[in-house]
């Protein structure tokens, strides 16, 4: 149950499979009476025009069965067919991709048929066959991975993924640490403030993403842009979610600052710092107060108490949170997709998985990108477990 989805994704990454290939091939049939039956004894043919619906996959062991009109005299049948009563059964063998052929049955008119003509299409032919499954056949390829690594924007997407993940993870932990430090103090209204702090995390993502889009809208309805213009901070509205980057000069050097990606990171920090706050606050409340009282008697300032007492005891839970948030953020798709759709430099590897698999309809390439995501997270996890600090408590 745990490994099968992972194994299936790796398997598909080596298969030349698209969305259209998931539709199993089938036999398409067109049945017609060829010839005119006007008097008794006139001969004609019932033609079954058959075709493999797929141009990539074959079909094995095709068998066709049909009930012929009861008032027609059967003159001849295809060599691959047998006739029992009025039922014809044809063993047609294997069909190559895109194969077409006709199956002919010779018939002659009878008086009963001429008195009450019966349509040969009154009964549809029934087929029994074994379609080739592109997901389980022996056709493998490395083209999916070549497509991923040879893409002109692969390294740009990888950099955006790492920047988004590291900045979002660190930002959420730092903001959660400050919020937990505040919530660890006793003051009136602490419970209400704690509930307010949790609201970004528990609110539906579709609702908060829409609120942010409206807040940052560069049009007349954008609240933030209206405030910035009225306060004289900017000369005009800024397209926070649609502007890729701006050039910033710092100490004589020019840097390219990613606008849209940074805004998405700020949303990530705002939305997920409450989780870090809950974990860190729980660890803070389990600490003994005796050591803080002793440090205060010795003249330690609040900053020194935090630096030399609180922070070392929080490193274990902070490390676990960093691991979890790094994995979750690197795999994050819905936040970016709802805010920008992956445009303006916010296209990460997970967005690339969606675009390859569904926008371009290349499931194999999408699975290959997902394998790259898994390998990156696997390498990170191995390094993390080797060098992460342990919580002695």
Secondary structure, DSSP 8 states (H G I E B T S, - for coil): --SHHHHHHHHHHTS---GGGGS---EEEEEEEES---STT-EEEEEEEEEES-SS--EEEEEEEEE--TTSEEEEE-TTEEEETTEEEEEEEEE-TT-EEEEEEEEE--HHHHHS---GGGS--EEEEEE--TTTSS---SHHHHHHHTSTTHHHHHHHHHHHHHHHHHHHHHHHHHHHHHHTS--TTHHHHHHHHHHHHHS-HHHHHHHHHHHT-SSTT-HHHHHHHHTTS-SS---TTT--EEEEEETTEEEEEEHHHHHHHHHHHHHHHHHHHHHHHHHHHTS-SHHHHHHHHTT--HHHHIIIIIHHHHHHHHHHHHHHHHHHHHT--HHHHHHTTT-TT---HHHHHHIIIIIS--HHHHHHHHHHHHHHHHHHHHHHHHH------
